[in-house]
Amino acid sequence: IDSMKKDKKGKIEKYYLTEEFEFTLKNAKYYAKTYLDNEVNVEHIILSTIADKKSLAGKYLNEIGMDYSTFKTECKKNRKMTSRPIMEFIGRHRVLVSLGIQKLTE
């Protein structure tokens, strides 16, 4: 998958995403909706990465003790986060996300 981005001079650059990273970004968009945010923020990408225990980044974060609940608690200390519990449950399970279950809740 490649996406296009124009730089300041109007040139188009190509960015190639791995399947794993594309999955993380799609799931991050889902987390933004789960937490009632209008845009994807860094915390949504991190939550998505932590939830994906099959990815190298997700495995690493889990190995060093960063889990979903801990990170969410730390985020709540810095800003108010309201969530939709059923969407959060679905987003934490890669199989449900890969099946497209989160699209049914949108």
C-alpha positions as CSV (number, residue, x, y, z in Angstrom):
1,I,0.0,0.0,0.0
2,D,1.4,3.4,-0.8
3,S,0.0,6.8,0.1
4,M,0.8,10.2,-1.4
5,K,1.9,13.3,0.4
6,K,2.7,16.7,-1.1
7,D,5.7,18.5,0.3
8,K,5.9,22.3,0.6
9,K,7.1,22.6,-3.0
10,G,4.2,20.6,-4.4
11,K,6.2,17.4,-5.1
12,I,4.5,14.2,-4.3
13,E,6.4,11.7,-2.2
14,K,5.4,8.0,-1.8
15,Y,5.3,6.3,1.5
16,Y,5.0,2.5,1.6
17,L,3.3,0.9,4.6
18,T,3.8,-2.6,5.8
19,E,0.7,-4.6,6.3
20,E,1.4,-4.5,10.1
21,F,1.6,-0.7,10.1
22,E,-1.4,-0.3,8.0
23,F,-3.4,-2.5,10.4
24,T,-2.1,-0.3,13.3
25,L,-3.1,2.9,11.6
26,K,-6.6,1.6,10.8
27,N,-7.0,0.4,14.3
28,A,-5.8,3.8,15.6
29,K,-8.6,5.4,13.6
30,Y,-11.0,3.1,15.4
31,Y,-9.5,4.1,18.8
32,A,-10.1,7.7,18.0
33,K,-13.8,6.9,17.4
34,T,-13.8,4.8,20.5
35,Y,-12.6,7.6,22.6
36,L,-14.9,10.1,20.9
37,D,-12.0,12.1,19.3
38,N,-12.3,13.7,15.9
39,E,-8.8,13.0,14.8
40,V,-6.2,10.3,15.3
41,N,-3.6,11.3,18.0
42,V,-0.4,9.6,19.1
43,E,-2.1,7.9,22.0
44,H,-4.5,6.2,19.6
45,I,-1.6,4.8,17.6
46,I,0.1,3.6,20.8
47,L,-3.1,2.0,22.1
48,S,-3.4,0.3,18.7
49,T,0.2,-0.9,18.9
50,I,-0.2,-2.2,22.4
51,A,-3.4,-4.1,21.5
52,D,-1.7,-5.8,18.6
53,K,0.3,-8.5,20.5
54,K,1.4,-10.1,17.2
55,S,3.4,-7.1,16.0
56,L,7.0,-6.7,16.9
57,A,6.3,-3.3,18.5
58,G,3.3,-4.6,20.4
59,K,5.3,-7.6,21.7
60,Y,8.1,-5.2,22.8
61,L,5.8,-2.8,24.6
62,N,4.2,-5.8,26.4
63,E,7.6,-7.2,27.3
64,I,8.7,-4.0,29.0
65,G,5.5,-3.9,31.0
66,M,3.4,-1.5,29.0
67,D,-0.1,-2.9,28.7
68,Y,-3.3,-1.4,27.4
69,S,-4.8,-0.6,30.9
70,T,-1.6,1.0,32.2
71,F,-1.2,3.3,29.1
72,K,-4.9,4.2,29.2
73,T,-4.6,5.1,32.9
74,E,-1.6,7.3,32.1
75,C,-3.5,9.0,29.3
76,K,-6.4,9.7,31.5
77,K,-4.1,11.6,33.9
78,N,-3.2,14.0,31.1
79,R,-6.6,14.5,29.5
80,K,-10.2,13.5,29.8
81,M,-10.9,10.3,27.9
82,T,-14.5,9.0,27.5
83,S,-14.8,5.7,25.8
84,R,-17.4,3.4,24.4
85,P,-16.8,0.1,26.3
86,I,-18.0,-2.3,23.6
87,M,-15.9,-0.5,21.0
88,E,-12.9,-0.7,23.3
89,F,-13.4,-4.4,23.8
90,I,-13.6,-5.1,20.1
91,G,-10.5,-2.9,19.4
92,R,-8.4,-4.9,21.8
93,H,-8.9,-8.1,19.9
94,R,-7.0,-8.4,16.7
95,V,-9.2,-11.2,15.3
96,L,-12.3,-9.1,15.8
97,V,-10.6,-6.1,14.1
98,S,-9.3,-8.2,11.2
99,L,-12.8,-9.6,10.6
100,G,-14.1,-6.0,10.3
101,I,-16.3,-6.2,13.4
102,Q,-15.5,-2.6,14.3
103,K,-17.1,-1.4,11.1
104,L,-20.4,-2.7,12.4
105,T,-20.2,-0.4,15.4
106,E,-19.5,2.8,13.4
